[in-house]
Amino acid sequence: MYIKSEKSSNLNGEINVPGDKSISHRSLILASCAIGTSKINNLLESEDVFSTLYALKNLGVEIKKLDNTWLVYGLGLGSFSVVNPTLNLGNSGTGARLLMGVIAGCDLEATLIGDNSLSSRPMKRVIDPLIKTGAQIESNNDKLPIKIKGSKIPLPNNYISRLSSAQVKSAVLLAGLTSTGVTKYREPLLSRDHTERMLGIMGANIKTIQMPDKTWEITLKGLPKLKNVNFNIPNDPSSAAFPIVAGLIIPNSNLMIKNVLMSQLRTGLIKTLIEMGAKIKIINKNQMNGEEIANVIVKSSQLHGIEVPAERAPSMIDEYPILSIAASFARGKTIMNGVAELKYKETDRIKETIQNLNKLNIKANATNNKMIVQGVESDLIKGGIEIDSKLDHRIAMSFSCLGLKCEKPIIVRNAETINSSFPNFCRSMKKIGANINQHLEN
């Protein structure tokens, strides 16, 4: 599939973005670990989440949809069985890494595989801590395919991570659920904490504290009795990022996005854009499953460049490509620090973002841990080029949004993976006035 986006005069109205991707994965996995039937509303029905869903079915979990609600018939901790020993996670890094944690805490053996993109992504960061629990793991040079044999009673882990990663943290905690002891996990900056919040709601004894050295430690007491729950999933701030930035850079725009997750560990982009001069209002704040949600109002704005601190990176790690688009239309220079983790996403997002901006004559460069974008002086960019997203959904959507501000169309190829996180992206954007269409390759 390719996307063709063209100059748009304005964006107006309400736009629906899908349920949060991170919480959707976790709701399926944690509901499977509970005893009894859990209900999930507003599940992100995307390719990545379905990869996790089908993998859980291959581990013996019954999951079905009734009207607009997903029902998960939980098996209880450590009670998974192997229906099919090969679990295909497609493009889903979250699904693969979290399920490695689940399997490490079960008396079973399975092999995880994925597509070419997922099979190139680093797994050593998860393999190392899980081996400490007693799991036996064979890999392809620390990448998929990975064969993992779990422990019936995993050893309690006391792991200090050098990077802040919610996926690594969640894998360690999921393995620790079936341990008889206390699992401790420490990270330098607090990464997104959906797993901890959901476990707390389900009855687990889990605590997060900041240590004297400013690191964060999460402790989990093993063998909790996880109760079945009803999950109402907020809308995804990472998906909302695309209409937010498009609304800011396209003149005469006025948008509302409802029920967006407002966790402080996920709103780094919104905070950054406001610092850049964005007219963004957060209204109707509320609570949903222990998470804050709100409506986001966005109006066209003249942005200015800023320096984004490295410590903000964990709260916006998926949003740097679309932030780079906003920075392209900001006055002055935008410096983004602490972005090294972008190299290990579906593509090397630092490299792809910078190269594609340069193709459009936007001055941008990068180091190992920093991206710098110089805003253009004109209101419109010439455009008229093709971009290969290399099957990276966030690169595809980011440059499709940029095409809405170009004199000539931008064509983004290999864009089918947008279905992994934002199904109906083009249709949703068209409803608010975006001149954007998706096409099948001949």
Order of alpha helices (4+ residues) and beta strands (2+ residues): beta-beta-alpha-beta-alpha-beta-beta-beta-alpha-beta-alpha-beta-beta-beta-alpha-beta-alpha-beta-beta-beta-alpha-beta-alpha-beta-beta-beta-alpha-beta-alpha-beta-beta-beta-beta-alpha-beta-beta-alpha-beta
